[in-house]
Amino acid sequence: MATEGNLFELFKVALETHENLLHAETQAIAARDLDTVESILEKKDESLRDLLESKDELGSNPIFDKDSEKGISKVLDLQERNANSFAKLHKDIS
């Protein structure tokens, strides 16, 4: 049986993985590499499912941990920035 500490570590790894995919997506959008963006979107869907599953397995809210709070904020900021950048890219190529 997994301990709360192990579950929290799994959550932090899932959060970091998702953040790394967002950084890769940022680079792909900047390079206007739509094939890579599409590939990353598929990986992000899987990563987000893993992240949400690991969050659900926690007995506590991860936002109460300062490092997790920073990580969650960073992921949300990156996601918003990438969505705006992709919308601009889509407009530019349409």
Secondary structure as UniProt FT lines:
FT   HELIX           4..30
FT   TURN            31..32
FT   HELIX           34..57
FT   HELIX           62..64
FT   HELIX           66..93
//
